[in-house]
Each structure stands twice: as structure tokens, then as C-alpha cells.
């Protein structure tokens, strides 16, 4: 096969075009001390011996002379990513669209198969035609899609190649990606760049979704269904994606979420259960009702067994609601709904229970403290965390610029948003967007915490902690008047807790939730302050510092605890002047210089809570 052909060709015994480029194991590498004076020009090209190639060309070798299988030197230089030799051969008049090999393909085809983006860039800039097809009917974008070379797909489309270009049988790049590549990209990338999910091929009448189902490619199936691909398009055998998927509903390889979506589209559930608005309202309202019902059961005069039975009934009801009414795709709203439900019942409890005996200063703190609490909450929830956006034209220009400058890598470019990643930014899978100076995705505010709303998030935590302390203080005053007035001195703390719980179970229930909130809010606030002041890092950076190259030699953002706090707040205090606010949406290097700093050493992991 191809690896064997490469070895024999490198030994000067012949050459042939690869039939399976994915089987190649390693590019032939010439030892630094090896004598290349005996190499013929083909072997010198394969091994990257530029000096020997130059010597032979200057001696009269024809750069366009094909071998016995019509393979040219530019083919061999392209398939082995010998960039300097590619430049030299083109400068010496090599034909960039020379046809050669068993598949009658061009050097651009060969470089594309192997995923050599630098060589693809050189050939395209030299005038190579990406629309040419090989003997199998594939152009370069089809090959890039088949072998999962996302960067090359993006670069070709940015250079003007039609993302819906059909091959000989009208298979589009999206169809090939859905059929051959079991990863998120380049399927998602092609859809973002405008590829159609409704086109069909000429041989079978299949759409991209048909091909994904045939290949059991659950990643592509999910991506296509979420992009709006129809489940009702029949192929030439009158098979629709829906009919192909029906036998596999619930299968492990398909996944639960996509199975649920197929069930909904097939109408296996009642219409009102399939209504997303009904599901949304059910999921949002459930915590409000469950909180009240639990408190009502605790407040009731039932004996312990009856209460246990009531709690079991509540559990079964929530389980059934989860099965019939809840939607896994909407689970991200539950934490914030739980928070809002808790706060609503805290305010109601204050008005009808706690406020009666609360001191005036507690009332003052509650009313005044609620203003920054809700202001910061709304800013954290609905505010823009620092989303990195760009027009379609800017995205294409960014792809071209990064590809041609050698910086087209995951750490530089987001293949989902099609934007260049500034320093400290990150793509959030929950929000499906890139956020500048990303800290984390907070489920309690259902939003990312980034450059623009991080201050508000800290204000929200601080004011929420203060509110919890006020409510707990009012609870103690309430118990002193209502529950502990009959207790005499000398009782153990247990007596006071039991008395508080039995005297008014609803207040005890609300106070227990408030105490729980105080614990996690206080812990989160302490962690945030520690990261900001002591470490000078975000949550994401603290968790992944080992994967960020700019932390290898220390933290470039740490300037001392007080200075870190001043920089974060944008204020000057204690004699420390705050550094001018950094524009993290447009900061691509440490020193704002031409020299770029790679951001990630490994593939990004998007979900943080």
C-alpha cells in the first residue's frame, strides 16, 4: 500500500500515487549528517534535500519531467510537505496543476489528502486550481472533508470554493464529512460556512443526514438534526432519515438526546408534551411548587410516616414530570430556576413571618441590599459577558490570514464561531460562543462569566451572601420571640434547634435553604477573591494552567494582590494605581506586539461549571 510505496520510492525503486493516504505513517526524514550527493532528484525531493535538488536543477534537470507514472517533483514535494522545495520548484517554473499518478490528480490533491495546510497555501497562492477533479471525481474540498482536514476545508471555502460543490455523483463535502468523519468538525464548520443539508446525491438520492445514519455517525446525526436537517426527505429507495432511524431509537450508539428528538418528530408523545413552551414553563415552575410543597408537608401536622409518604409522592411526581414534560436540552435553566424559587420564598417568608420581629436595621439592610443584589444578578444573567463576534466577511478574512501566517490552529482559531481567539478567551459549549477573558459558565445565572460581567458576578455573590446573613439573623430573632421564649437557661444547642424546627417548620425549612446558600455562596466568593487577588487568574486558567503556554514561565498577569484587585476593579486605592483596562476582546499577545503567543498546548475542553 501507500506506506510501502513511499519507502520503495525513497529507495529509488519506483513511485506511485497513494491510494490510501491515511495509511502513511511518517514522512521520510533525512538524517542531518547523511550524504545526499548520490540522491537522484526524486529521492532528494522526497527527503527534503533542498541543496541536492538545487544542484540537480542547476545542472539541467527538468522540474516538470514526470516519472513512469506521470508523477512530478511537485507532487512528491507536496505530499511530503517540503515547503522550501515547493517554493523552489514553483520559482523554477513547475506546473502547479500537473496531472499525475494513478488517480490523475494534482499536487494540490496530494497535499490536501495528507492535510498539509502550509503546502496547500503555497500552491493556491501560486495559482493552483482547487476545482480540478481527479479520476474519482473528487476536488480538493471533497478530499479535505473525507479525511477530516477542517483547516483546509475552511481555507478553501474562504478562498472562494463553493461549500456545496458536487463531485461526480453529486456528493457534497458535507455528505462526505457526515459519512466519513466521526467528529464534530468539519461537519459543523461546513454548516456554519453555508453548506446545505437538503441536497441529495445522484446515485442514491441521499442527503447528508442519510449518509450519517448509514455510517452510524451519531456526532454528525446530532449536528445535522440540530441544524434543521429534515427527517422526511425520501431517497431513491423511498427511505427517509426517520425510517432509517426508527429501528435504532434508544440504541447506545445513537444516544439518548437524539433519540428523544426523533421521538418528538415522529409524534410518539402527545402534542402538548412536545410543545417546547409547555416544557419550558414546566421546568421553570417546578422548583417554585416543589419548594412550597415540601415546606407545606413539613409544616403539616402529619406523623412522620405520613410525611415520608408525601415526600415519596413528590419524588414520583417529579420523576414523571421529568420523563414526560422535562426536556434535557433545557436542563441548563433548572439551577437558575431553583435559585429564583428559593429567593422568592425567602422574600415571602420575610414579609409574613420574619419581618414581624426583625429589627429595623435588618429591614434597612434587606431593602437597601436588594438593590445591588438584583442589579448585579440581572447584569450577570442578561449582560454580555464579552462575546467575540465578527461579520461573515471578517470570518473568511481571518481564516485566510491565519492559514497563510501559519497560525491556523485550535489555540488560535475557533472552528465553531469562525473567529480568531484573543488571549484568555474560550469557547463555551453551553452558550456556543467564544467569550473574552472567560472565567466559567455559571448555571446559577445561566450565563458565562467573562470580561464584561465578571465584576457584576462578584457583586452578585457578595450581596447574596449579605442577604443570606440578614435572613438568618432575622430567623434567630423570630425564634427568640416565637420558639425560645419558654426555654430556660442551661439548655443545650440541640434543644434550641429542635425547638426551632418543631415550632415553625416552614421558617426552619427556609432558614435551612438560606444557610445552604450562605455556605456555597461564601465558598464561591472566597475562591473568586483568591483567584483574582492572590493568583491573578481566572477559574478556567487555574484549572488548565498546565495547558497554557504563557503560564509555563510563571503568571504574566500577576502583579501582586493589591495591584491585582485594583486592576480587576479598575480603581486606584491604597496608593496603588489601576492599570488601564485591557481590551480582552482584541488582545492577541502579551505585549501587544507583532509576535504572537500560542494559547493552548492541547485540545480545548469546553464545559466548565
C-alpha positions in Angstrom: 0.0 0.0 0.0 1.0 3.6 0.4 3.5 3.3 3.2 5.3 0.6 1.3 5.2 2.7 -1.9 6.7 5.6 -0.1 9.6 3.5 1.3 10.4 1.9 -2.1 10.2 5.3 -3.8 12.5 6.8 -1.3 15.0 4.0 -2.1 14.8 4.9 -5.7 12.9 1.8 -6.8 9.9 3.4 -8.3 7.0 5.7 -7.4 3.2 5.6 -7.4 0.4 7.7 -6.1 -1.1 6.8 -2.8 -4.4 5.0 -2.9 -4.9 5.4 0.9 -3.1 8.5 2.2 -4.4 7.7 5.7 -2.1 4.7 5.9 1.1 6.7 5.7 2.9 6.5 9.0 5.7 9.1 8.8 7.2 11.5 6.3 10.7 10.3 5.1 13.2 12.2 7.1 16.8 12.7 6.1 19.3 12.3 8.9 21.1 15.6 9.4 24.6 14.1 8.7 23.6 11.9 5.7 25.4 12.5 2.5 22.8 13.4 -0.2 25.2 13.7 -3.1 24.1 10.3 -4.5 20.4 11.1 -4.4 18.5 11.3 -7.6 16.2 14.3 -7.9 13.1 12.3 -6.9 14.6 11.0 -3.8 16.2 14.3 -2.9 12.7 15.9 -3.2 11.1 13.2 -1.1 13.7 13.6 1.7 13.7 17.4 1.6 17.3 17.7 0.4 16.9 21.2 -1.0 20.7 21.6 -1.7 20.7 18.5 -3.8 17.5 19.5 -5.6 19.0 22.9 -6.4 22.3 21.3 -7.6 20.5 18.9 -10.0 18.1 21.6 -11.3 21.0 24.0 -11.9 22.8 21.1 -13.7 19.9 20.9 -16.1 17.2 18.6 -14.6 13.7 19.4 -15.8 11.4 20.3 -12.9 8.4 19.2 -14.9 9.7 15.9 -16.0 7.3 13.2 -14.8 8.3 9.7 -13.9 7.0 6.5 -15.4 3.6 7.0 -13.6 3.4 10.7 -14.6 4.2 11.9 -11.0 6.1 15.1 -11.0 8.6 16.5 -8.5 6.0 19.0 -7.3 3.7 16.0 -6.4 6.4 14.5 -4.2 7.3 17.8 -2.6 3.6 18.4 -1.9 2.7 15.1 -0.4 5.7 15.3 2.0 5.1 18.9 2.9 8.5 20.1 1.7 7.6 23.7 1.7 11.0 25.1 0.7 11.3 22.7 -2.2 7.7 23.5 -3.3 8.7 27.2 -3.3 11.8 26.5 -5.3 10.2 24.3 -7.9 7.4 26.8 -8.4 10.0 29.5 -8.8 11.8 27.4 -11.4 8.6 27.0 -13.5 7.0 23.9 -12.1 3.4 23.4 -13.4 1.2 23.7 -10.3 -1.7 21.9 -11.8 0.3 19.0 -13.3 -1.8 15.8 -13.5 -0.1 12.6 -12.3 -0.4 9.3 -10.6 -2.9 6.5 -10.7 -5.7 8.9 -9.7 -4.8 11.6 -12.2 -4.6 14.2 -9.6 -2.7 17.4 -9.0 -0.1 18.3 -6.3 -2.8 20.2 -4.6 -4.8 16.9 -4.3 -1.8 15.2 -2.8 -1.2 17.9 -0.2 -4.9 18.0 0.7 -5.1 14.3 1.2 -2.3 14.5 3.8 -3.7 17.6 5.4 -0.6 19.7 4.7 -2.1 23.2 5.0 1.2 25.1 4.5 1.7 23.4 1.2 -1.9 23.9 0.2 -1.5 27.7 0.9 1.7 27.8 -1.2 0.1 26.0 -4.2 -3.1 28.1 -4.1 -1.1 31.3 -3.9 0.9 30.1 -6.9 -2.3 29.7 -8.9 -3.4 26.1 -8.3 -7.0 25.4 -9.3 -8.9 23.8 -6.4 -11.9 23.0 -8.6 -10.0 20.4 -10.6 -11.2 16.8 -10.1 -9.1 13.6 -10.0 -10.1 10.4 -11.8 -12.5 9.5 -8.9 -14.3 12.8 -9.4 -13.1 14.5 -6.3 -11.9 18.1 -6.0 -9.7 19.2 -3.1 -12.6 20.2 -0.8 -14.1 16.7 -1.1 -10.8 15.1 -0.1 -10.4 17.5 2.8 -13.9 16.7 4.0 -13.4 13.0 3.7 -10.2 12.9 5.7 -11.4 15.5 8.3 -8.9 18.2 7.5 -11.0 21.0 8.9 -8.4 23.8 8.5 -8.1 23.0 4.8 -11.9 22.9 4.3 -12.1 26.4 6.0 -9.3 27.8 3.9 -10.7 26.5 0.6 -14.1 28.0 1.3 -12.6 31.3 2.4 -10.7 31.4 -0.9 -14.0 31.1 -2.8 -14.6 27.4 -3.2 -18.3 26.5 -3.1 -19.1 24.6 0.1 -21.8 22.8 -1.8 -19.5 21.7 -4.7 -20.7 18.3 -6.0 -18.4 15.5 -7.0 -19.0 13.2 -9.9 -22.0 11.6 -8.2 -23.2 14.9 -6.7 -21.9 14.1 -3.3 -21.1 17.3 -1.4 -18.4 17.9 1.1 -21.0 17.9 3.9 -22.2 14.4 2.8 -18.6 13.1 2.8 -17.9 14.6 6.2 -21.1 13.1 7.6 -20.3 9.7 6.1 -16.5 9.5 6.8 -15.6 11.7 9.8 -16.9 10.7 13.2 -16.1 14.1 14.9 -17.8 17.4 15.3 -15.7 19.1 12.6 -15.6 19.6 9.7 -19.4 18.9 9.6 -20.2 21.7 11.9 -17.8 24.0 10.1 -19.3 23.3 6.7 -22.8 24.1 8.1 -21.5 27.3 9.6 -20.0 28.3 6.2 -23.3 27.8 4.4 -23.3 24.2 3.3 -26.8 22.9 2.5 -28.2 19.9 4.5 -31.0 19.3 2.0 -29.0 18.5 -1.2 -29.1 14.9 -2.4 -26.6 12.8 -4.4 -27.3 11.3 -7.9 -26.7 7.6 -7.1 -28.9 7.1 -4.1 -30.8 10.3 -3.5 -29.4 10.5 0.0 -29.0 13.7 2.0 -26.1 14.3 4.3 -28.3 13.0 7.1 -29.0 9.8 5.2 -25.2 9.2 4.9 -24.6 10.0 8.6 -27.2 7.4 9.6 -25.8 4.8 7.2 -22.4 5.3 8.8 -23.9 5.3 12.3 -22.2 8.6 12.9 -24.0 9.9 15.9 -22.0 13.1 16.1 -22.9 14.1 12.6 -26.5 13.0 13.1 -26.9 15.2 16.1 -25.2 18.1 14.4 -27.4 17.8 11.3 -30.6 17.4 13.2 -29.8 20.4 15.4 -29.1 22.4 12.2 -32.6 21.7 11.0 -31.9 18.8 8.6 -35.3 17.3 7.5 -36.1 13.7 8.7 -38.8 13.3 5.9 -36.8 13.5 2.7 -37.0 10.2 0.8 -34.1 8.8 -1.2 -34.5 6.7 -4.4 -35.5 3.6 -2.2 -38.1 5.8 -0.6 -36.2 5.6 2.7 -36.3 8.7 4.9 -33.9 9.5 7.7 -36.8 9.0 10.1 -37.5 5.5 8.8 -33.8 4.6 8.9 -33.5 5.8 12.5 -36.7 4.2 13.7 -35.1 0.7 14.4 -32.3 2.4 16.3 -34.3 4.6 18.7 -32.7 4.0 22.1 -29.6 2.4 20.8 -26.4 3.2 22.7 -24.6 4.4 19.6 -27.4 6.9 18.7 -27.5 8.5 22.2 -30.5 9.4 24.4 -30.8 13.0 23.4 -31.0 12.5 19.7 -33.4 9.5 20.3 -35.7 11.9 22.2 -35.7 14.4 19.4 -36.5 11.7 16.9 -39.4 10.5 19.1 -40.8 14.0 19.2 -40.6 14.5 15.5 -42.2 11.1 15.0 -45.1 12.2 17.2 -44.7 9.4 19.7 -45.6 11.8 22.5 -48.7 13.9 22.9 -48.7 17.2 21.1 -48.9 19.3 24.3 -45.9 17.3 25.7 -43.9 18.1 22.6 -44.5 21.8 22.8 -41.2 23.4 23.9 -43.0 26.3 25.6 -45.0 23.9 27.8 -41.8 22.1 28.7 -40.0 25.3 29.4 -42.8 26.6 31.7 -43.0 23.2 33.4 -39.2 23.1 34.1 -39.1 26.7 35.3 -42.2 26.5 37.6 -41.4 23.1 39.1 -38.8 24.4 41.7 -41.3 27.0 42.9 -44.0 24.4 43.5 -41.7 21.7 44.9 -40.1 24.2 47.4 -43.6 25.2 48.6 -45.0 21.7 48.8 -42.0 20.4 50.8 -42.4 23.2 53.3 -46.1 22.6 53.4 -45.6 18.9 54.2 -43.1 19.8 56.9 -45.5 22.4 58.4 -48.4 20.0 58.4 -49.5 18.0 61.5 -49.0 14.6 59.8 -47.0 12.0 61.6 -43.6 11.0 60.4 -44.7 8.1 58.2 -47.4 10.2 56.5 -44.8 12.9 55.8 -42.4 10.2 54.4 -45.2 9.0 52.2 -45.9 12.6 51.0 -42.2 13.1 50.2 -42.2 9.8 48.2 -45.2 11.0 46.3 -43.5 14.3 45.5 -40.5 12.3 44.2 -42.6 10.2 42.0 -44.4 13.3 40.6 -41.1 15.0 39.8 -39.8 11.8 38.2 -42.9 11.5 36.0 -42.6 15.2 35.1 -39.0 14.7 34.1 -40.0 11.7 31.9 -43.0 13.3 30.2 -42.6 17.0 30.4 -38.9 17.9 31.0 -36.5 18.4 28.2 -32.9 17.5 28.6 -31.9 20.3 26.2 -33.5 22.8 28.7 -31.8 21.4 31.9 -29.5 24.4 31.9 -32.3 26.6 33.1 -33.0 24.5 36.2 -30.3 25.8 38.5 -31.3 29.4 38.0 -35.0 28.5 38.4 -34.1 26.8 41.8 -32.2 30.0 42.8 -35.2 32.2 41.9 -37.7 29.9 43.6 -35.6 30.0 46.8 -35.3 33.8 46.7 -39.0 34.3 46.1 -40.0 32.1 49.1 -37.3 33.9 51.2 -38.9 37.2 50.5 -42.4 35.9 51.1 -41.3 34.3 54.4 -39.7 37.6 55.4 -42.9 39.6 54.8 -45.3 37.2 56.5 -43.1 35.6 59.2 -39.6 37.1 59.8 -40.3 40.8 59.2 -42.7 40.9 62.1 -40.0 40.5 64.7 -36.9 41.7 62.7 -35.0 44.8 63.9 -35.2 48.0 62.0 -31.6 47.7 60.8 -32.3 44.3 59.3 -35.2 45.7 57.4 -32.9 48.5 56.2 -30.2 46.1 55.2 -32.7 43.9 53.3 -34.3 46.7 51.4 -31.0 48.5 50.6 -29.1 45.3 49.9 -31.7 44.0 47.5 -30.9 46.8 45.0 -27.3 45.8 44.2 -28.3 42.1 44.5 -30.9 42.3 41.7 -28.9 44.8 39.7 -25.8 42.6 39.7 -27.9 39.5 39.1 -29.6 40.9 36.0 -26.2 42.2 34.7 -24.7 38.7 35.3 -27.7 36.9 33.8 -28.6 39.1 30.8 -25.5 41.1 30.3 -23.0 40.5 27.5 -20.0 38.6 29.1 -17.7 39.6 26.3 -18.9 37.6 23.3 -16.4 37.7 20.4 -18.3 38.4 17.2 -17.4 39.1 13.6 -19.1 39.6 10.3 -19.1 36.7 7.7 -16.6 38.6 5.6 -14.4 39.2 8.6 -14.5 35.5 9.5 -13.4 34.5 6.0 -10.6 37.1 6.1 -9.5 35.8 9.4 -9.3 32.2 8.1 -7.2 33.3 5.2 -4.9 35.5 7.3 -4.3 32.8 10.0 -3.8 30.0 7.4 -1.3 32.0 5.4 0.6 33.1 8.5 0.9 29.6 9.9 -1.3 30.3 12.9 -4.4 28.3 11.9 -4.6 26.0 14.9 -7.3 25.3 17.6 -5.5 27.6 20.0 -5.7 30.5 17.5 -9.0 29.8 15.8 -12.4 28.7 16.9 -13.9 26.4 14.3 -17.4 26.9 15.7 -17.5 30.7 15.8 -15.0 31.1 13.0 -13.2 33.9 14.9 -9.7 34.4 16.0 -9.3 33.7 19.7 -7.9 36.6 21.8 -5.8 35.8 24.8 -7.6 34.3 27.8 -10.7 33.7 25.7 -12.5 30.4 25.4 -15.4 28.7 23.6 -18.3 27.8 25.9 -20.2 24.8 24.8 -23.2 25.6 26.9 -23.6 29.1 25.2 -22.0 28.0 21.9 -19.9 31.2 21.7 -16.4 32.5 22.4 -16.1 34.7 25.5 -13.2 37.1 26.2 -11.3 36.6 29.4 -13.5 33.5 30.1 -13.8 32.6 33.8 -16.5 29.9 33.8 -20.1 29.2 32.8 -22.3 29.7 35.9 -25.5 27.7 35.9 -27.0 29.8 38.7 -27.2 32.8 36.4 -27.4 30.8 33.2 -24.6 32.7 31.5 -20.9 32.8 31.0 -18.8 34.9 33.3 -16.3 36.9 31.3 -14.6 40.2 30.7 -17.7 42.3 30.7 -19.7 40.8 33.6 -17.2 39.4 36.0 -17.4 42.4 38.3 -21.1 42.2 38.4 -20.9 38.5 39.2 -18.7 39.2 42.3 -21.1 41.9 43.3 -24.0 39.4 43.0 -22.1 36.9 45.2 -21.3 39.5 47.9 -24.8 41.0 48.0 -26.4 37.5 48.0 -24.1 36.4 50.9 -25.1 39.6 52.8 -28.8 38.9 52.2 -28.5 35.3 53.5 -26.8 36.6 56.7 -29.6 39.2 57.2 -32.3 36.5 56.7 -30.5 34.1 59.1 -30.2 36.9 61.7 -33.9 37.7 61.3 -34.7 33.9 61.7 -32.9 33.9 65.0 -34.8 36.9 66.2 -38.1 35.2 65.1 -37.2 32.1 67.0 -36.3 34.1 70.1 -39.8 35.6 70.2 -41.8 32.6 68.9 -40.0 29.5 69.9 -37.3 30.1 72.6 -39.2 32.4 74.9 -40.3 29.4 77.0 -36.9 27.8 77.2 -34.8 28.5 80.3 -31.1 28.9 80.6 -29.0 25.7 80.6 -30.5 24.0 77.6 -28.1 22.5 75.1 -27.9 23.8 71.5 -29.8 20.7 70.4 -32.8 21.9 72.4 -32.8 25.2 70.6 -32.5 23.6 67.1 -35.3 21.1 67.9 -37.5 23.8 69.3 -36.9 26.0 66.2 -37.7 23.0 63.8 -40.9 22.0 65.7 -42.1 25.4 66.5 -42.4 26.6 62.9 -41.3 24.0 60.3 -41.7 26.4 57.4 -39.3 29.0 58.8 -36.9 26.2 59.6 -37.1 24.9 56.0 -36.5 28.4 54.6 -33.7 29.0 57.1 -32.0 25.7 56.2 -32.0 26.6 52.5 -30.7 30.1 53.4 -27.9 28.5 55.4 -27.0 26.2 52.5 -26.9 29.2 50.1 -24.7 31.0 52.6 -22.2 28.1 52.5 -21.8 27.7 48.8 -22.0 31.4 48.0 -19.4 32.2 50.6 -17.1 29.4 49.4 -17.5 30.6 45.8 -16.9 34.2 46.7 -13.8 33.2 48.6 -12.5 31.2 45.7 -13.1 34.1 43.3 -11.3 36.6 45.5 -8.4 34.2 46.0 -8.1 33.7 42.2 -8.4 37.4 41.4 -6.1 38.8 44.1 -3.6 36.1 45.1 -3.3 34.2 41.8 -4.3 36.9 39.2 -6.0 34.1 37.2 -9.5 33.2 36.0 -11.2 29.9 37.0 -10.5 28.4 33.6 -6.8 29.4 33.8 -6.4 28.0 37.3 -7.9 24.6 36.2 -5.9 24.5 33.0 -2.7 26.4 33.7 -0.6 23.5 32.7 -2.1 23.6 29.1 -1.5 27.3 28.6 2.0 28.1 27.3 2.1 31.6 28.7 1.9 30.1 32.2 5.0 27.8 31.7 7.4 30.5 32.9 5.1 32.0 35.6 1.9 34.0 35.6 2.3 37.0 33.3 -0.9 38.6 34.7 0.0 38.6 38.4 1.2 41.9 39.8 0.7 41.5 43.5 -2.6 41.1 45.5 -3.5 44.7 45.9 -2.4 45.6 42.4 -4.4 42.6 41.0 -7.5 43.8 42.9 -7.0 47.4 41.6 -6.6 46.1 38.0 -9.7 44.0 38.3 -11.9 46.7 39.7 -10.4 49.4 37.6 -10.0 51.6 40.7 -7.0 53.1 42.5 -6.8 52.6 46.2 -4.2 52.1 49.0 -1.8 54.2 46.9 -2.0 51.7 44.0 -2.9 52.9 40.6 -5.1 50.6 38.5 -3.7 49.6 35.1 -5.8 50.9 32.2 -8.5 48.3 31.4 -7.3 45.7 28.9 -9.4 45.2 25.8 -9.6 41.4 26.2 -11.8 41.2 23.1 -8.8 42.3 21.0 -5.8 41.2 23.0 -3.9 38.6 20.9 -0.5 38.7 22.5 1.2 39.6 25.8 3.0 42.8 24.8 0.6 44.0 22.1 3.4 43.4 19.6 3.6 41.6 16.3 5.0 38.4 17.9 2.1 36.1 18.6 1.8 33.9 21.7 0.2 30.5 21.2 -2.6 30.0 23.7 -3.3 26.3 24.2 -1.0 23.3 24.2 -3.8 20.8 23.8 -7.3 20.5 22.5 -9.8 22.7 24.3 -12.3 21.2 26.7 -15.3 23.5 26.7 -17.7 22.7 29.6 -17.0 24.4 33.0 -19.4 25.0 35.7 
